[in-house]
Amino acid sequence: MWAMTYEAAHGAGPEGTEEGRRLTTREAAELLGVKPETVYAYVSRGQLSSRRSPGGRGSTFDPAEVERLAGRTSRRETSATAGDLAFRTAITLIEPDGYYFRGVDATALARRYGYEAVAEWIWTGELRPEARFTAPPESLAAARRVGAALPTHSSSTDRLRAAVAAAAAVDPLRFDLSPQGVLDSARSLIPTLVGALPVAGAQADPEAGEGCSLAGLLWRRLAGTPADAASLAVLDTALALLADHDLAASTLAARVAASAHAHPYAVVSAGLGVLEGPLHGAASGLAHRMLSEVVDRGSAAPVVADHLRTGRRVPGLGHRLYSGEDPRARLLFSMLAEVPRAAPALAAARDVVATTARHAPLHANVDLALAVLSVAYDMPSEAGETVFAVSRTAGWIAHALEEYGERPLRMRPRGQYTGPRPPRPLPEPVREPPRAPSVPVSAPSGRVTR
C-alpha cells in the first residue's frame, strides 16, 4: 500500500541516477505519518538510514526502506488499537517534556534528595530523607566470595548478577512476598550489590551502611580517586534520576518474573539479564568510548563523521519518549558545569550535540551525561552501566510490589503459530557420518591423554 502511495504521488523509476529518486525528509515524514524530527529519531535508533542531499542541505532516504518502516509502524498501530497488554502503575508518568515519580517531578526530587530517599518514595509513597541502606554481613560476605571466584575480566554486570544469586542463597526469608518482606530484601540487596564490587584504586572502603550514602560506597567502586562534594552529588543525583523510567525492557522482564511470584532477588536477576543487552544498559559504554575519543582528538567532527560513514548511530543522542532534551541529561549537565574537572568532557559532549545537529536535530540523553562523569574521572567505560543497574534495582522492586498485588500469571500471550500444519509423519533420524578414530597422544610422562 505504501509503495503504491509513493508511486502515485511521485512516479516510479530512475530520475537520472541508477538508484532512482530518493525521498526528502518532508516526503519521508509524510509517508510515515510523523513529524520530520521523528524521522531523524528513527535514524538515530538505526531504524532508517540517510544520506546528505547533493546540495549539502538536508538528508535523503531510500523509498523502499521508508516503505518497509511504514509497514512495521502501521502494524504496531493496528495491534495497539486491538488492545495491547497494559499495566496499571502508580510509579512513573512520562510526558514529552518530563517525567514524574508518584506525581512529583522526578528531577526536582533527585536534585533535593539522595537515592535512598527517592527509592523509598517510589516504593512506599513516603519520603524519608535520612534513609540509609545496610548490607547484612552474611549477605555481603557471600556476595564477595562469589565475586572473588569470577575471572578478572568479568564485567560489573557479571558481578552484580552473581551477587544477587549469592545474596538470595543466604536469605531464608526471600520467599516472603509481603510488602514489608520485599522492602526488607530490597534495602539489604542494593547495598550488597555495591559492596560486592571491587574497590577501585587504593581507597579505603568503609563497610556498607556505616553512615555512608550508597553513592559514596559506589564511588569507591568506579573511580580511583576520592570524590569532592560536587562530584559525589552528581553521582547521587544520577542514581536518583535513573531509579525508574516506566516499562523499559528490563522493567517489563522484572514484572513478568513478579507475575509468576518469583522472589525479589529473582525479579532483580530478570531485570539485570535484559539490562545487559547492547540495546539497553550497554548504551552508556558506547557513549563513554565515543566521548573519550572526542577528548583525545580535540574535536567531535572527525568522530561523528566516522560514525556516520560506517552507518553507526551517534551514541548518547535522541530518546524516543522525549521531544526535546532528556530531562535527566539536562539536570546532570547543569550539575557537571559546576565541577571543574568535568569541563573538558562536558565541552566535548556539547561539541558532539552541535556537530550532529548539522545532520539530525537530536538532543543529548542521559547516557551522554553519564559518559561526561565517567570520562572526567577516568572511570571504566562500563561505569554508566553499573550506575544504571544499581539505580534501576529500586524501580524493579517497585514494579514487583505492584505486580504481586495483581492476578498471578496474567501475562500469558498466545503464540501465532507459523510452522507446518499437523499431522506430519515422524521424522527420519539424521544419520551422522562415521567419525575417524581419535589418535592417542603420548604425554611426557608416557601416560596417554585424550
N, C-alpha and C positions, 0 to 999 in steps of 0.2 A: 504494500500500500504506500509506504513512504517513497519507494523508488518511483512509483507512478506519479506521486505528487511532485517530486522534484523534476521529473522529465516533463511533466505537463507545464510546469512553471518556467523552466529554463531551457528545455530542449536537451536531448541526449547526444552523445558523440563528441569527438575531439574538436577543440577550437584552437588550432594552431600548435597544439602540443601532442605528444604521444599519449600522455596520461589523461587528456580531456580536461574539461573545465573544473576548477576547484571552487569550493564554496567560500564566500566571505564569512566573517564572524557573524554578521547580521543574518545571513541566509541560514547558517548552521543553527543559530538560536531559534529562528522561525520554525525550522523543521523539527527541532527538539521540543519546541513549545516552552522555552526557558528564556531568561534574560542573557544578554551577552556575557555578563560576569560569571554566570553559571557554566557557560561553555568553557571559559578559562579554568574554572574549578575542575571540570572533567579532565582537562589537560593535566592539571597539577596532580590528579589522582591516577594518572596513567590510563584513563578510560578512553582517551581520544588523543590523537597526535596532530600536530600542527606544523606549518611551515611559514616562514616570513613571506609576505607578498613581494612580487618582483620589484615594486617601487620602494620597498623597505618600510612601509607603513601598514600595520595590522598583520593579521595572520590568515592563512587559508587552510581549508580542511578537505579531506577526501570524501566525496559524496557517499560512497559505499560504506565507509566507516561510520559516518554520521547516521546513515540509514539503519545500520545494524544496532547502534546505540539507541536510536529512537525506538526500535522494535523492542529492545530489552526494557527500556523505561516504560513503554506503553504496557507491556505485560505486567510489570510491577504495579502500575496504577490500577490495572484491572483486578489484580489479585487483592490489592488493598480495599477496593470497593466491595469485593466479595466477602471481606471480613478476615483480615489477618489476626492472629492471636495478639491480644493486647493485655497489658499488665497494669493493674491498679497500683499506683505507687504514690506515696506522700513524701518522698525523699527529695528528688531533684526535678525542677522545672527548667527546661532550656528554651530560651527565646532567641530571636535573631541577633539581639544585641547584648545578651547577658544570660546568666543562669542563677538559680536560687535554691538554697538548701532549706527545705521546710518553709518556703515563702520568704526567706530572708536573703538579701543579696549576698551571694557566696563570696564575692571579692571583698565586700565590707567586713564580713565575718573573718575572713582569712587575714585581712590587714590588721585587725584588732586583737584576734585571739589565736593561740597556738593550735597545733594539730590535734592534741589530745582533747581540747575543749570543743573543737569543731566535730571531731569524731563522736563525742558524747552527744552533741546536738543532733547529728543525723541519726544516731541510734535511739535516743530517748526523747528528743524534743526539749531537753533541759540543758541549759548552758552552765558548765562547770569550769570556770576559768583556771582553777588551781589543779585540775585533774593531771595526774601523772600515772603512767602505766608501769607495772613492775613485772619482771620476768621471774617466775618461780625457779629457785636454784636447780631443782631436779630437771625441769624442762630445759633450762639453759645449758646445763651440763650435757644432757643427751644430745641436744642440737649441735653443740660444739664437737662432741665426739664423732658424730656422723660427718660433720663438715671436715674434720681433720683427716678422715679416711678418703675424701674425694681427691681426684687428681688436681695438681696445682693449676692446671689450665681451666678448671671448671669455672663457668660464668657465675655471676652473682645470682642469677635466676636459678641455676642448678642448685646453688647452696640454699636458697630460700625454699625451694621445693623439698629438698632433703630435710631442712629444719622443720618444716611443717609436719612431715611424716614422723620425725623423731619426737616432736612435742606431743603429737596425738598419741603415740605409743605409750607415753608415760602419764597420760591423763585418764584415769579411770572414769572420770565424770564427763567424758567427751560426748556421750550419747544423751546427755541431759539437754533437751531441746526447749526447755522453758526459757522465757526471755532472760531471766536472771542468770541461768546456767550458760546461755550463749554469750551474754555480756561478760561473764567471768572468764570464759575461754578467750574471748577477743582481747580483753585487757591484759591477759598474760601472753597471748600468742604474738601480738605485734612487737613488744619489746624483745621477745625471744628471737624473732626473725632478725632483728637488728643486731642483737648481741651475739648471734651465731656467725655473723660475717667477720672476716679477719680485719684487724685494725690496720689502717694504712700508716706507713712510716713508723716513727719511734714514739708516737704519742702514748701517754698513759691512758688507760681505759677504766674509768670507774664502773663498778658493777651496775647493770641496768636497774633503774628505779631508785638509785640513791640520790634523789633530789635533782637529777639531770633530766632535761627535756628529751623527748625522743629525737628531736632534731640535733641536739648536742651529741647524743650517742651515735646517730647516723653519720654526722660529720666526720667522726674519727674513722669511719669505715670508707669514706670517699676521698678525703684529702689528707695529704701527708703533713700539712701544716695546720696549726691551730686556727680557729675561726675568730675574727673580730665580731663584735656585736651586730654590725650591719649585715655581714655575710651570713651569719647564723640566722638572722631574721629572714633573709631571703629564702633559705632552705626551709625554715619552719613554715613560711607562707606558702611555698610551693607544695609542701606536704598537705597543708590545709586545702589549697585550691584543688588538688587532684583527688581528694578523698572520694568523690563520686562524680559521675557525669551521665546519669540516667542509664539506659540499657545499651551500653557499649558491648562489644562481643564478649569480653571476659565476664562482664556482669550478667549477661544472658546465660552463659555457661554456669555461673555460680547459682543462678536462680533455678536452672534445670536440676542441678545437684540437690539444692534445698527442697525442690518439689518432691524428690524421692526420699526426703527426710534423711539425707546424708548429714553427718555431724558437721559442726562449723569448720573443723580442720579440713575435712574433705571438700567442703564448699570452697575454701581458700585454695586448695590444691587444684580444683577445677578452673578457678579464675587464673591462677598462675600458668596453667598449661596453655590456655588460649593467649594470655598476655605475651608469651614467648614468641608468638608468630611474628614474622617480619612486617606484617601489615598493621600491627597494633603496638605493643610495647617497645619494639626494637627501633621505632621511627626516630627516637631521640638520639640513638647512637649514630645514625646516618647524618643527622644534623650536626652532631659533635665533630665528626670527621670532616665534613664539608667546611665548617667554621674554622677548624684548625688549619685547613689548607688556605683559607682566605687570609687568616692572620699571617701565615708564613709567607704567602705570595704578595701580601700588601694590597691586594685588590680583589673584589668579588668578580670582576668582569671575566677573567680567564676561567675561573672555577665554574661560574654559571654557564659560560659558553661550552665548557667540556660536558656538563650535564645535558645541555640541550642537544649538543652534537651527537651524543651517544643515545639519545632518546630516553634519558633518565629524568624523572621529575626532580625538581629542586626541593630537597627536604626542608622541613620547618616552615613551609608556607601553605596557606589555604586550610580551611576547615569546612566541612560540608554543612555544619549546623549554624555557622555564624556568617552573616552577610558582610561584616567588617572584620576588624582585628579581633582575634581570640581574646576575650576579656582576661583570661588567666595570663596570657603573654603581656598584655598591656600593663597589668599591675606589677608583674615581675620586672619588666623593663624599667618602670619608674623607680623601683627599689634598687635595681642594679646600677642605675645612674648615680646613686649616692655612694657607690663602692668604687674607690679609685682603681683598685686592681682590676676591676671588670671593664675599664674603659676601652682597651684595645679590642676585646672580644665583642663588646656592645657596639662599637663603631663598625666592626666587620659585619655584624648581623644587620645593622641598618643599611650597610652597603649592599648586602645580598638582596634585601627587600627592594631598594631603589633600582638596582640593576635589573632584577627580574621584572619589575613593573614596566620596563620598556617592551617586554614580550607578553606579559599577562599581569593584570592588576590583582595580584594576590597579596594577602596580608600575612603577617607573622602569626604562627600558632605557638602553643606552649612548648613544643619540642625545641623550637629555636631559642626560647628563653632559657630552658634548662641547659641547652648547649652553651650559652653565654656563661652561665655559672660554672659548668664543668670545665670548659676550656680555660677560663680565667684562673682557676685554682689547680690546673694540671691534674684533674681527676681522670680516671679511665673513661673510655668512650661509652661504657655501659652504665655510667653513673646515673644518667637520666632515667634509664630503665629501672634501676634499683629504687630511685626515689618514687617512681610511678608505682612499682609493685608494692612497696611498703605502704605507701599512702592509700592506694586503692583497696587494700585489705579491709579498711574501715567501711568502704562502700559495699564490698561483697557481703560483709557481715550484716550491714543494714538491710540489704535486699533479702538476705537469708531470713532475718527476723520477720520481714513481711511475708515471705513465701511460706514459712512454717505455719502461718495463720490461714493459708489458702487450702483449697481441696487438694490432697496429695495426688501426685502423678497426673496433674491436669494437662501437662504439656506432652501429649502423645499424638503427634500428627500422623497421618497415614501416608505411606509412600505411594507415589504414582508409578506403578509397575510398568516397565517398558521392555521387559525381556520376552523370550519366546512364550507363546501360549501353550499351556499344558493340554493334554498329556503328551509327554515325549518319552520315547523308549529310554531304557537305561543306557548311559554312555558306555562306549567301549574303553577299557583301560588303556592308558598310554603305555606303550612298550618302550622302556628306556634302552638305548643301545648298550651292549656289554662294555664294561669298563676294563681298561687294561689293568693287570695286577700291579699293585704298588711294589716298588723295589725297596727292600730294607736298606737303611743307611747305617753304616757302622760308626758308632761313636768312638771318640779317642780311647775310652776305657775298654773297647772291644765289645760293649753291650750293643744290642740292636735297638734303635729308636724308630718310632713311627710318627 
